[in-house]
C-alpha cells in the first residue's frame, strides 16, 4: 500500500490517523481499510497512544465511502459476500481498539466512512458534515446485518430504518440534535484543534478505566445474536441492479433500477 494514503502521526500521548486521498474525497481503498484495522490491532494499551483522532485529509470529506471503482471486478454474489465479510472484520478491529477514538468529521462522511466514524467513541463535526448510507440511491448494494446492528445501536432502529430506506443524509444540525456528534463547529480548523484538545484531555484520565469501559461496550455489542444474512447479501450483489448502479455511478448518470 502507498505510504501516503493513510498517515499515522503520534504526538505523545495522542495519535492522529488521517485518511489521505483528498482528491477522491478520501474514498477508501481495500488497502486503506486493512491498514486502519491493522493499526487498531497493533495498539499496545500500555505503551501506545492514550487516545486516537481519526480524520480525513483536507476539509471536504471525512471519507466518502469505499472507492466505487473497486467494485468493477465484482462478478456476482460471492464477491459481495467476501466484501461484506471483510468489512465486518475491519469494523470489528476498529471497535476493539483498546484506547478511546475521536472522529473529527467535516464534509462527506458516508458509506464506509460513516461506518468508521460510527465506531469511534466520540464524534465532533463541522456545519458542512453529512452522514449516512445513500446506497439505495447510488450503488444498489446493501449493508450486512452486523453493520445494521451497529447503526441501530448508534442511532436507534427507527432512525436507522428511515435513513436506509430514504437514502437521505443526516446534516450537521440534526447530527448534533440526535447526539450523533457531541460538538459542532463553524470551520474545520477550529474543529480539528478541538479534537486535539479533547484527545489530550482524555489522555490524562485513568487508562485502565477507559480500556475496561471500552471493552464492556464491545462485549455488549458482541452479545447481540448472530443472524444469517448471506442469502440476502448474495441476492443484492448478484443483482442486475447492483451492476446498473455501479455503471451509472461511474458514468455519472441516474440509475435505471429494474428490481432484478
C-alpha positions in Angstrom: 0.0 0.0 0.0 1.2 3.5 -0.7 2.6 5.1 2.4 0.7 8.4 1.9 -2.9 7.2 1.7 -3.0 6.6 5.5 -1.0 8.9 7.6 -0.3 8.0 11.3 1.3 10.6 13.4 1.9 10.3 17.1 2.3 13.4 19.2 2.6 11.5 22.5 0.2 10.7 24.1 -2.1 11.3 21.2 -2.1 9.7 17.7 -3.8 11.1 14.6 -4.8 8.8 11.8 -5.5 10.7 8.5 -7.4 9.1 5.6 -5.4 10.8 2.9 -7.0 10.8 -0.5 -8.3 14.4 -0.6 -8.5 14.4 -4.4 -11.0 11.5 -4.1 -12.8 12.9 -1.0 -10.8 10.3 0.9 -12.7 7.4 -0.7 -11.4 4.2 0.9 -9.5 1.5 -0.9 -9.3 -2.0 0.4 -5.7 -1.4 1.5 -6.8 1.6 3.5 -9.4 -0.4 5.4 -6.8 -3.1 6.2 -4.2 -0.5 7.2 -6.6 1.1 9.6 -7.7 -2.2 11.0 -4.0 -3.3 11.3 -3.2 -0.2 13.2 -6.1 -0.7 15.7 -5.0 -4.3 16.2 -1.4 -3.2 16.9 -2.1 -0.7 19.6 -0.3 -1.6 22.8 -2.6 -0.4 25.6 0.3 0.1 27.9 2.9 1.7 25.7 0.9 3.0 22.8 -1.1 6.3 22.5 -3.7 7.1 25.1 -6.2 8.5 22.5 -6.5 8.4 18.7 -8.0 11.0 16.4 -9.4 9.8 13.1 -9.9 12.4 10.4 -9.9 12.9 6.6 -7.3 15.0 4.8 -8.5 18.4 3.7 -11.8 20.0 4.6 -14.2 18.4 2.1 -14.7 14.9 3.5 -14.0 12.6 6.3 -14.4 9.7 3.9 -16.9 9.3 1.0 -17.2 5.6 1.4 -15.5 2.8 -0.5 -13.9 3.9 -3.8 -16.7 2.6 -6.1 -14.4 1.8 -9.0 -13.1 -1.1 -6.8 -16.4 -2.9 -7.4 -15.8 -3.1 -11.1 -14.2 -6.5 -10.7 -17.2 -8.0 -8.8 -18.8 -10.8 -10.8 -21.7 -11.8 -8.6 -23.0 -12.6 -5.1 -19.9 -14.4 -3.9 -17.8 -11.2 -4.4 -20.3 -9.3 -2.3 -20.2 -11.9 0.4 -16.4 -11.7 0.5 -16.5 -7.9 0.6 -19.1 -7.7 3.4 -17.2 -10.4 5.4 -14.0 -8.3 5.1 -15.8 -5.2 6.1 -17.2 -6.9 9.2 -13.7 -8.0 10.1 -12.3 -4.5 9.6 -15.1 -2.9 11.7 -14.6 -5.4 14.5 -10.9 -4.5 14.7 -11.7 -0.8 14.9 -14.4 -1.4 17.5 -11.9 -3.4 19.5 -9.2 -0.7 19.6 -8.2 -0.5 23.3 -7.9 3.3 23.6 -10.5 6.0 23.0 -11.0 7.1 19.5 -12.4 10.5 18.3 -13.8 11.0 14.8 -13.2 14.6 13.6 -15.8 15.0 10.8 -16.1 17.6 8.1 -17.8 17.3 4.7 -19.0 13.9 3.4 -19.0 11.0 5.9 -20.8 8.3 4.0 -20.8 4.5 3.5 -17.6 3.0 4.9 -16.6 6.4 6.2 -19.8 6.6 8.2 -19.3 3.1 9.5 -15.8 4.0 10.7 -16.9 7.3 12.3 -19.8 5.5 13.9 -17.5 3.1 15.6 -15.3 5.8 17.1 -16.1 6.6 20.8 -16.7 10.3 20.3 -17.6 12.3 17.1 -17.3 16.0 16.6 -18.0 17.8 13.4 -18.4 20.9 11.3 -21.5 22.5 9.9 -20.9 21.1 6.4 -20.8 17.5 7.5 -23.2 14.9 6.1 -23.6 11.4 7.5 -25.3 8.3 6.1 -25.5 5.4 3.7 -27.2 6.6 0.5 -26.7 3.2 -1.2 -30.3 2.8 -2.3 -29.7 5.9 -4.5 -26.1 5.4 -5.6 -24.9 1.8 -5.9 -27.8 -0.6 -5.1 -25.8 -2.8 -2.7 -26.6 -3.5 1.0 -25.1 -3.5 4.5 -24.5 -6.7 6.4 -26.7 -7.3 9.4 -23.7 -6.7 11.7 -23.4 -3.2 10.2 -27.1 -2.5 10.6 -26.9 -3.6 14.2 -24.1 -1.2 14.8 -26.0 1.6 13.3 -29.2 0.7 15.3 -27.1 0.8 18.4 -25.8 4.3 17.5 -28.9 5.9 16.0 -31.8 3.7 17.2 -33.7 1.3 14.9 -36.4 3.7 13.8 -34.0 6.4 12.6 -31.7 3.8 11.0 -34.6 2.3 9.1 -35.7 5.8 7.9 -32.2 6.7 6.7 -31.5 3.5 4.9 -34.9 3.4 3.2 -34.9 7.0 2.1 -31.2 7.2 1.3 -31.0 10.6 2.9 -28.0 12.0 4.7 -28.0 13.5 8.2 -27.0 17.1 8.1 -24.9 18.8 10.9 -27.6 20.3 12.9 -29.6 17.1 13.1 -26.5 15.2 13.8 -25.9 17.4 16.9 -29.6 17.2 18.0 -29.6 13.4 17.9 -26.2 13.1 19.7 -24.5 11.6 16.6 -21.9 14.3 17.2 -21.4 15.9 20.6 -19.8 19.1 19.4 -20.4 21.3 16.3 -18.0 23.9 14.9 -18.2 26.5 12.1 -14.9 25.6 10.5 -12.6 22.6 10.1 -9.5 24.3 11.6 -11.3 25.0 14.9 -12.9 21.6 14.9 -9.5 19.8 14.4 -7.9 21.9 17.1 -10.7 20.9 19.5 -10.3 17.2 18.6 -6.6 17.5 19.7 -7.6 19.3 22.9 -10.2 16.7 23.7 -7.8 13.8 23.0 -5.2 15.5 25.2 -7.8 15.7 28.0 -8.7 12.0 27.6 -5.1 11.1 27.7 -4.8 12.4 31.3 -7.5 10.0 32.5 -7.1 6.6 34.1 -6.1 4.4 31.1 -7.3 1.1 32.6 -10.7 2.5 33.4 -11.1 3.7 29.8 -9.8 0.4 28.4 -12.1 -1.7 30.6 -15.1 0.6 29.8 -14.5 0.3 26.1 -14.2 -3.5 26.3 -17.5 -3.6 28.2 -19.2 -1.7 25.4 -17.6 -4.0 22.8 -18.9 -7.1 24.7 -22.4 -5.6 24.9 -22.3 -5.2 21.1 -20.8 -8.7 20.6 -23.6 -10.2 22.7 -26.2 -9.4 20.0 -27.5 -12.5 18.2 -25.8 -13.6 15.1 -28.3 -13.5 12.3 -27.9 -15.3 8.9 -27.7 -12.8 6.1 -25.6 -14.5 3.4 -28.5 -15.2 1.1 -29.6 -11.5 1.2 -26.1 -10.2 0.6 -25.6 -12.5 -2.3 -29.0 -11.5 -3.7 -28.1 -7.8 -3.6 -24.6 -8.0 -5.0 -25.6 -10.6 -7.6 -28.5 -8.5 -8.9 -28.8 -6.6 -12.2 -29.5 -3.5 -10.2 -26.1 -3.7 -8.5 -24.4 -3.8 -11.9 -26.6 -1.0 -13.1 -25.9 1.2 -10.0 -22.2 0.7 -10.4 -22.2 1.6 -14.1 -24.5 4.5 -13.6 -22.4 5.9 -10.8 -19.2 5.7 -12.8 -20.8 7.2 -15.8 -22.3 10.0 -13.6 -25.9 9.3 -14.7 -29.1 8.3 -13.0 -29.5 4.6 -12.4 -32.5 2.9 -14.0 -33.5 0.4 -11.4 -35.3 -2.8 -12.6 -35.8 -4.7 -9.4 -34.0 -7.7 -10.8 
